[in-house]
Amino acid sequence: MAELRVFPLSCVVQKYAWGKIGLDSEVAKLLASSDPLAQIDPDKPYAELWMGTHPRGDAVILDNRIPQKTLGQWIADNPGCLGSKVKETFQGQLPFLFKVLSVNTALSIQAHPNKELAGKLHAQFPEHYPDANHKPEMAIALTPFQGMCGFRPVEEIVAFLQEVPEFRALIGNVAAEQLERSVCNDPRGVSAALRVCFTRMMKSEKKVFVDQLNMLVKRISQEVAAGKDTSGSSGKLLLQLHSQFPGDIGCFAIYFLNLVMLQPGESMFLGANEPHAYLYGDCIECMACSDNTVRAGLTPKFIDVLTLCEMLNYTPAPSSSKVFAPTQSRLDPCVYLYDPPVPDFTVMKIEIPSSIKLYLISAIDSASIVLVLQGTAVGTSTAAISEMTLRRGSVLFISANESVSLHLSSLDGMLLFRACCLL
């Protein structure tokens, strides 16, 4: 029998409390359309779909001719499937985890260490930092998506310090004035002043910041009730986050961090030491394989304030600089590449128009995972032996240097996302 190197996967769904509920969730919709027997609980959250080999969510192989049960086991026995460069560079491991997220309430404000810091943290505090890898991430919006990412331009933070007295009281006049004066300075002076202000906020005593936050929420709520414009205090976002995380220091972080609104197809890349949070919406996410997270707020979990304030990238930049659009492939007009500045992963969006009835998912020198977002087709491959029915929610593993022919049966074309590693 020829070797099976292309096969469908059944992927793990994570039901974290922040996920969208029932069929409001893109994760639940994908699960329901890919598996007719799936029972979607209308009252339960469906937060994440994990497509990869992570030990807490190793994908199950849907082909009983393959002796290994999971993708992780199969790759361990067949490391050549990764592609020669990927196998060598990443020690025989699949270097990325591919996900769909459906976010109903905010995830914690967090940052991920670079490789050097990850190694130190893992050695010192393995209970909080479970591995020695970095964790760059990229989010691609499937529905209008709201997140926070990176420090705002200093002018915006200064405007909040002048507009929101409770915020200024928390930071203190001395640090606030230093930031206000730094606007005319060189970038290093700006970053130093920003670090002082953010550290003041993160190290403030709980009673102090809770009192200021309660005063701010009360004032904004009264202004909203009186029909006043609260945009100068980011009133709407403040009340949204405070309703989800009352008394949390993260509610003040909105005055430091950019609010980023992604339209479907737009993405943001979250590099090492970049503070960020996902607030609402559905997205595709791809990341390096790591669980290292340093939290800053909007969370009941451990907050490592010292590490956080030391590691962050205090370079202010406008929210528009955080959004990046894909580039159309020169080889295939159906393919759009999301290629972040790290080697661990690349994501391709494949949009096949309705006029095309036969499409080839081309061979590349990397293992890849394909998710069907829209449309139906029958997939064939010399490395799959039998035909594979692909519909919305189907997930396919394709070994390096293998291709798959799609015989489209849907009237409105297909939309696929493909995660890989292009070294």
Secondary structure, 3 states (H helix, E strand, C coil): CCCCCEEEEECEEECCCCEEEHHHCHHHHHHHHHCCCCCCCCCCEECEEEECCCCCCCCEECCCCCCCCEHHHHHHHCHHHHCHHHHHHCCCCCCEEEEEEEECCCCCEEECCCHHHHHHHHHHCCCCCCCCCCCCEEEEECCCEEEEEEECCHHHHHHHHHHCHHHHHHHCHHHHHHHHHHCCCCHHHHHHHHHHHHHHHHCCCHHHHHHHHHHHHHHHHHHHHCCCCCHHHCHHHHHHHHHHCCCCCHHHHCCCEEEEEECCCCEEEECCCCCEEEEEEEEEEEEECCCCCEEEECCCCCCCHHHHHHHCCCCCCCHHHHEECCEECCCCCCEEEECCCCCCCEEEEEEECCCCCEEEECCCCCCEEEEEEECCEEEECCCCCCCEEECCCCEEEECCCCCEEEEECCCCCEEEEEEECCC
